[in-house]
Amino acid sequence: MTGLASSLAEIEALKGLTGKTACDIAVCPPFTPIERTVERTEGSGVVIGAQDCLNSRQPVDLQ
């Protein structure tokens, strides 16, 4: 998925797959369309995450 609004069409295709696959569906869009992505997937079973922009070779402590 890119940061373009036209990429939101991919979300519609994924929503149609929920409940029909043997796996969970997660999408991690760029920051720019994340709010619209969350709105479009509400109640669909598609989980939205965020991309990690950290560019480090050091381990990150998630505590």
C-alpha positions as CSV (number, residue, x, y, z in Angstrom):
1,M,0.0,0.0,0.0
2,T,1.3,3.4,-0.9
3,G,0.3,6.8,0.6
4,L,-2.1,7.5,-2.3
5,A,-5.8,7.6,-1.8
6,S,-6.2,5.2,-4.8
7,S,-4.5,2.6,-2.7
8,L,-7.6,2.5,-0.4
9,A,-9.2,0.3,-3.0
10,E,-6.9,-2.5,-1.8
11,I,-8.7,-2.2,1.6
12,E,-12.0,-3.0,0.0
13,A,-10.6,-6.2,-1.5
14,L,-9.1,-7.3,1.8
15,K,-12.4,-6.7,3.6
16,G,-14.0,-9.2,1.4
17,L,-11.6,-11.8,2.5
18,T,-12.2,-11.6,6.2
19,G,-13.8,-14.7,7.6
20,K,-12.9,-16.7,4.4
21,T,-9.2,-17.2,5.1
22,A,-7.2,-19.3,7.5
23,C,-5.2,-16.3,8.6
24,D,-5.7,-12.9,10.1
25,I,-5.4,-9.8,7.9
26,A,-3.3,-6.9,9.0
27,V,-2.5,-3.8,7.0
28,C,0.3,-1.3,8.0
29,P,-0.2,1.7,5.7
30,P,2.0,4.8,5.6
31,F,1.0,7.6,8.0
32,T,-0.8,9.7,5.5
33,P,-3.8,7.5,4.8
34,I,-3.9,5.7,8.2
35,E,-7.0,7.5,9.5
36,R,-8.9,6.8,6.3
37,T,-7.8,3.2,6.4
38,V,-9.0,2.8,10.0
39,E,-12.4,4.3,9.0
40,R,-12.8,2.0,6.0
41,T,-12.0,-1.2,8.0
42,E,-14.1,-0.5,11.0
43,G,-16.0,-3.6,12.0
44,S,-14.5,-5.6,9.1
45,G,-12.0,-7.9,10.9
46,V,-9.0,-6.2,9.1
47,V,-6.5,-5.1,11.7
48,I,-4.6,-1.8,11.1
49,G,-1.0,-1.3,12.3
50,A,1.6,1.3,11.7
51,Q,4.8,1.2,9.8
52,D,8.0,1.4,11.8
53,C,10.2,4.2,10.5
54,L,13.0,3.6,12.9
55,N,16.2,3.1,11.1
56,S,18.4,1.6,13.7
57,R,20.5,-1.5,14.1
58,Q,20.1,-1.3,17.8
59,P,17.4,-3.4,19.5
60,V,14.4,-1.4,20.7
61,D,13.2,-1.9,24.2
62,L,9.4,-2.1,24.1
63,Q,8.8,-2.1,27.8
